[in-house]
Amino acid sequence: MSTAVDDVLDAFQSAWSGGARAGFARCCAVDVHYEDPFSNGPIEGIDRLVDHASRLWAAFPGARLERAGERLTDGRFVAAPCRLVARHTGDLPRMPATGRSVTIHAVLYCELEPDGERLWRVRAFFDPYDAGVQLGALPKHGTFGERALLMLRGFGLRSG
């Protein structure tokens, strides 16, 4: 992988870890498009991305987004495995701080600007259910609690 692509991705991960608004301006296009399972659709622009990141910083101060494997690129598109390591010490909407630690594995699928110096499009893929389990908000997979939850949601019920 080229050093320039690594530098951009390292700066992006550092921006998520740093808690500072200026971090994203160093690695993202002004009209960056970002999406993850908690973003409720695409986010456009650095300011909106930073607003989204500040929710993480408030609920998980000291969160770190770390490299978790080899990155793959063709020079324009990049797949980058990473993991978020954090402790939930701040409140989330409708969920007070649990004090629990979480490790969320993710893959960032990114498109660079044509000059390759900044990220233009970023999609983060991870399992939000697993995050809920780690925070104690959802039952573990394969347990009676999970089956009960699915039945309440209408899954697993048979007609007549």
VOVEX-773260 format. One line per 2 residues: their letters; for each residue y, x, z of N, C-alpha, C. Coordinates in steps of 0.1 Angstrom, whole numbers, plus 5000, padded with zeros to 4 digits. Layout:
! VOVEX-773260
A	Y,X,Z,Y,X,Z,Y,X,Z; ...
! end
This chain:
! VOVEX-773260
MS	4988,5008,5000,5000,5000,5000,5012,5009,5000; 5023,5004,4993,5035,5012,4993,5042,5012,5006
TA	5048,5023,5009,5056,5025,5021,5067,5015,5022; 5074,5011,5011,5085,5002,5011,5080,4988,5015
VD	5069,4984,5010,5063,4970,5014,5060,4971,5029; 5053,4981,5034,5050,4983,5048,5063,4982,5057
DV	5074,4989,5052,5086,4989,5059,5092,4975,5061; 5091,4967,5050,5097,4954,5050,5089,4945,5060
LD	5075,4946,5059,5067,4938,5068,5068,4943,5082; 5069,4955,5085,5071,4960,5098,5085,4955,5104
AF	5095,4955,5096,5108,4950,5100,5107,4935,5103; 5099,4927,5095,5098,4913,5097,5090,4910,5111
QS	5080,4918,5113,5072,4916,5125,5081,4920,5137; 5089,4931,5135,5098,4935,5146,5109,4924,5149
AW	5114,4917,5138,5124,4907,5140,5118,4896,5148; 5106,4892,5146,5099,4881,5154,5098,4886,5169
SG	5095,4899,5170,5093,4905,5184,5106,4908,5191; 5117,4910,5184,5129,4915,5190,5138,4905,5197
GA	5137,4892,5193,5146,4883,5199,5160,4884,5195; 5163,4891,5184,5177,4893,5180,5179,4886,5166
RA	5190,4879,5164,5192,4872,5152,5194,4882,5140; 5199,4894,5142,5202,4903,5132,5189,4909,5125
GF	5178,4909,5132,5166,4915,5127,5161,4909,5114; 5163,4896,5112,5158,4890,5100,5166,4893,5088
AR	5179,4896,5090,5188,4900,5079,5184,4913,5073; 5177,4921,5080,5173,4934,5075,5161,4933,5065
CC	5153,4923,5067,5141,4922,5059,5139,4910,5051; 5148,4900,5052,5147,4887,5045,5158,4884,5035
AV	5155,4878,5024,5165,4874,5015,5174,4863,5022; 5186,4862,5017,5195,4852,5023,5190,4838,5022
DV	5183,4836,5011,5177,4822,5008,5162,4822,5011; 5157,4830,5021,5143,4831,5024,5137,4817,5026
HY	5125,4815,5022,5117,4803,5024,5106,4806,5034; 5105,4799,5045,5095,4802,5055,5088,4789,5059
ED	5075,4791,5062,5067,4779,5066,5055,4784,5075; 5053,4776,5086,5041,4778,5094,5037,4765,5100
PF	5025,4764,5107,5021,4751,5111,5030,4744,5121; 5039,4751,5127,5049,4745,5137,5063,4742,5131
SN	5065,4746,5118,5078,4745,5113,5082,4731,5107; 5072,4722,5107,5074,4708,5101,5080,4709,5087
GP	5074,4717,5079,5078,4718,5065,5086,4731,5063; 5090,4733,5050,5097,4746,5047,5110,4747,5054
IE	5113,4760,5058,5126,4764,5064,5133,4772,5053; 5145,4769,5050,5153,4777,5040,5165,4784,5046
GI	5166,4797,5044,5177,4805,5049,5175,4812,5062; 5182,4823,5063,5180,4831,5075,5184,4824,5088
DR	5195,4817,5087,5200,4810,5100,5189,4800,5105; 5184,4792,5096,5174,4782,5100,5161,4789,5105
LV	5157,4801,5098,5146,4808,5103,5148,4814,5117; 5160,4819,5119,5163,4824,5133,5163,4813,5143
DH	5168,4801,5139,5167,4789,5149,5153,4786,5152; 5144,4787,5142,5130,4784,5145,5124,4795,5154
AS	5127,4808,5151,5122,4819,5159,5127,4818,5173; 5140,4813,5175,5145,4812,5189,5137,4803,5198
RL	5130,4793,5192,5122,4784,5201,5110,4793,5206; 5105,4802,5198,5094,4811,5203,5100,4820,5214
WA	5111,4826,5211,5117,4835,5221,5120,4828,5234; 5124,4815,5234,5127,4808,5246,5114,4805,5254
AF	5104,4801,5247,5092,4797,5254,5083,4809,5257; 5084,4819,5249,5075,4831,5251,5083,4844,5251
PG	5092,4846,5261,5100,4858,5261,5091,4871,5261; 5095,4880,5253,5086,4892,5252,5075,4891,5243
AR	5074,4880,5235,5063,4879,5225,5064,4891,5215; 5052,4895,5211,5051,4906,5201,5043,4901,5189
LE	5048,4904,5177,5040,4901,5165,5035,4915,5160; 5022,4917,5161,5016,4930,5158,5008,4930,5145
RA	5007,4941,5139,4999,4943,5127,4984,4942,5132; 4976,4935,5124,4962,4933,5129,4951,4937,5118
GE	4955,4945,5108,4946,4949,5098,4953,4954,5086; 4945,4957,5076,4951,4963,5063,4958,4952,5055
RL	4969,4955,5050,4977,4946,5042,4973,4948,5027; 4974,4937,5020,4970,4938,5005,4982,4934,4997
TD	4985,4941,4987,4997,4938,4978,4994,4942,4964; 5001,4935,4955,5001,4938,4941,5015,4943,4937
GR	5024,4945,4948,5038,4950,4946,5048,4938,4947; 5043,4926,4944,5052,4914,4945,5048,4905,4956
FV	5035,4903,4957,5029,4894,4967,5021,4902,4977; 5021,4898,4990,5015,4905,5001,5008,4896,5010
AA	4996,4900,5014,4989,4893,5025,4988,4903,5037; 4993,4898,5048,4994,4907,5059,4988,4901,5072
PC	4976,4905,5076,4971,4900,5089,4979,4905,5101; 4981,4896,5111,4989,4900,5123,4984,4891,5134
RL	4989,4894,5146,4986,4886,5158,4999,4886,5166; 5000,4874,5172,5011,4872,5182,5005,4873,5196
VA	5011,4881,5204,5006,4883,5218,5018,4879,5227; 5016,4869,5235,5027,4864,5243,5022,4857,5256
RH	5031,4855,5265,5029,4847,5277,5039,4835,5277; 5034,4823,5280,5042,4811,5280,5049,4809,5293
TG	5061,4815,5294,5069,4814,5307,5081,4805,5305; 5084,4800,5293,5095,4791,5291,5090,4777,5287
DL	5098,4767,5289,5094,4754,5285,5094,4751,5270; 5085,4743,5266,5085,4738,5252,5088,4723,5253
PR	5092,4717,5242,5095,4703,5242,5082,4696,5247; 5083,4687,5257,5072,4680,5263,5061,4688,5269
MP	5064,4701,5272,5054,4709,5278,5060,4720,5286; 5059,4719,5300,5065,4730,5308,5057,4743,5307
AT	5063,4753,5311,5057,4767,5310,5043,4766,5318; 5033,4772,5312,5020,4773,5318,5017,4786,5325
GR	5025,4797,5321,5022,4810,5326,5010,4817,5319; 5004,4810,5310,4992,4815,5303,4995,4824,5291
SV	4986,4834,5289,4988,4843,5278,4981,4837,5266; 4986,4840,5254,4980,4836,5241,4979,4848,5232
TI	4969,4848,5224,4968,4857,5213,4964,4849,5201; 4974,4848,5191,4972,4840,5179,4971,4849,5167
HA	4959,4848,5161,4957,4856,5149,4963,4848,5137; 4969,4855,5128,4976,4849,5116,4975,4858,5104
VL	4977,4851,5093,4979,4859,5080,4992,4854,5074; 5001,4864,5071,5013,4861,5064,5011,4863,5049
YC	5014,4853,5042,5013,4854,5027,5028,4854,5022; 5032,4865,5016,5046,4867,5013,5048,4870,4998
EL	5060,4866,4994,5065,4870,4981,5078,4878,4983; 5078,4890,4977,5090,4898,4978,5100,4894,4967
EP	5113,4897,4970,5123,4896,4959,5119,4905,4948; 5124,4903,4936,5120,4911,4925,5122,4926,4927
DG	5133,4930,4935,5135,4944,4937,5125,4950,4948; 5118,4941,4955,5108,4945,4965,5114,4950,4978
ER	5127,4947,4980,5133,4952,4992,5134,4942,5004; 5132,4929,5001,5133,4919,5011,5122,4908,5008
LW	5119,4901,5019,5110,4889,5017,5117,4877,5012; 5111,4870,5002,5118,4859,4997,5111,4846,5001
RV	5097,4846,5001,5089,4835,5006,5079,4840,5016; 5077,4833,5027,5067,4837,5037,5060,4824,5042
RA	5047,4824,5042,5039,4814,5048,5030,4820,5058; 5030,4815,5070,5022,4820,5081,5010,4810,5083
FF	4998,4815,5082,4986,4807,5084,4979,4811,5097; 4978,4801,5106,4971,4803,5118,4966,4789,5123
DP	4958,4790,5134,4952,4778,5139,4960,4773,5151; 4968,4762,5149,4976,4757,5160,4967,4750,5171
YD	4955,4745,5167,4947,4739,5178,4942,4750,5187; 4939,4762,5182,4935,4773,5191,4946,4777,5201
AG	4959,4776,5196,4970,4779,5204,4971,4769,5216; 4968,4756,5213,4968,4746,5223,4957,4748,5233
VQ	4946,4752,5228,4935,4755,5238,4938,4766,5247; 4944,4777,5242,4948,4788,5250,4958,4785,5260
LG	4967,4775,5257,4977,4771,5266,4972,4760,5276; 4960,4756,5274,4954,4746,5283,4958,4731,5280
AL	4964,4729,5268,4969,4716,5264,4958,4708,5257; 4949,4715,5251,4938,4709,5243,4924,4714,5248
PK	4914,4705,5247,4901,4710,5251,4895,4720,5241; 4886,4728,5247,4879,4738,5239,4870,4732,5229
HG	4868,4739,5217,4859,4734,5207,4845,4732,5212; 4838,4721,5208,4824,4719,5212,4822,4713,5226
TF	4833,4710,5233,4831,4704,5246,4832,4689,5246; 4828,4683,5257,4829,4669,5258,4843,4664,5256
GE	4852,4672,5262,4867,4668,5261,4871,4667,5246; 4867,4677,5238,4870,4676,5224,4864,4664,5217
RA	4852,4661,5220,4845,4649,5214,4852,4637,5218; 4856,4636,5231,4863,4624,5236,4877,4623,5229
LL	4884,4634,5227,4897,4633,5220,4895,4629,5206; 4885,4634,5199,4883,4629,5185,4879,4615,5185
ML	4871,4610,5194,4868,4596,5194,4880,4587,5196; 4889,4591,5205,4901,4584,5208,4910,4583,5195
RG	4909,4594,5187,4917,4595,5175,4910,4587,5163; 4898,4582,5166,4891,4574,5156,4881,4581,5148
FG	4878,4594,5151,4868,4601,5145,4855,4600,5152; 4844,4598,5145,4831,4597,5152,4827,4583,5156
LR	4835,4574,5154,4832,4560,5157,4825,4554,5144; 4815,4547,5147,4807,4541,5136,4809,4526,5136
SG	4810,4521,5124,4812,4506,5123,4798,4500,5123; 4798,4488,5129,4787,4479,5130,4774,4485,5131
! end
